[in-house]
Amino acid sequence: MLNFFFLAIYSLQLAAAAAAIEGRRPAIPRNWDSRWSDLLQQCWDENPGARPGFDVIIEKLEKYSHDVLKTNYDSVAIDQVDSDRCGKCIVS
């Protein structure tokens, strides 16, 4: 069991290095809704300034939730997100 844990951590480190150094990203399954794959690709942009802010991410997730899952837009209040404080999605 311990070997599996270390293998998983090592695999995550390799994936992080591949993303950071080589710009590689995981493959997105072709059968995924384009709204999901588009959002993932936007969040993975190599340029942190081009990545969507949390307010945009929440808006897109709410729209998807409303369109596909038929949920209410008021389930999460977008105005509670402080985009000045949150900034962009940055992974470093």
N, C-alpha and C positions, 0 to 999 in steps of 0.2 A: 504494500500500500504506500509506503514511504517513497519508493522508487517512482510510482505513478505521480505522486505530488511533485517531485523534483522534475520529472519529465514535462509535466504540465507547465510549471513555472518556466522551464527552459524554452518550451515552445512559445509561450507568450513573449518572452524576451526576444526570440528570433523574429516573431511577427512584428513586434514594436520596432526592432532594428530595421527590418525590411521596409516598414512604412516610413520611418524617419529618414533613413539614409538613402534608400533606393526609390522612394516614392511609390512603392507597391501597396496595393490595397486588396483585401479579400475579394474573391469573385462573388457577385450577387446573382442568385439563381434567376434564370430567365422567366420563371413563372411568377415572380413577385410583382405586385402592383407597381406600376411605374412611379406612382407618388412616393412609395417607400424608397425605391432605388434612386430616384432623383434626389430625394432629401439626403440619403446616405452619401451620395457622390458630392453634394454641395458641402456637407459637413467634413468630408475628407479632403477638401481642396487644399493643395500644398500651400497656398497663400492664406494665412489666417484672416486677413482682412476681407477675403472673398467668402468666408464661411458665414452662414446665416446666424443671426443673434438668437438668443433663447426665445424672444418674443415671436420671431418668425417661425421657429420650430414649433412652439406651442400652437400658434395659429394653424399651421399645416396639419399638425396632429389632431387638433380639434375638428378641422374641416373633414379630414379623413374619417374620424370617429363618427361625425354626424352623417356623412354620406354613406358610409359602409355599414357602420354598426347602429345607425339611427339613434345616436345619443344626442343630448341637449347641449347646445353651445355654451350654456351657462354653467356646465359642470366644472370648468376651471376658468377663473377670471383672469384674462390676459393682463388687465391693468395692475395686477398684483406683481407682475414681473418688472423689476427695476432694470431696464436694459442698459442704463448708464453704468450701473454697478456690475452687471453680468458681463457686458461686452460681447465678444464673439466666442464661439466654441473654439477653445484653444487646447490642443493636446501637445504637451512637450515632454 
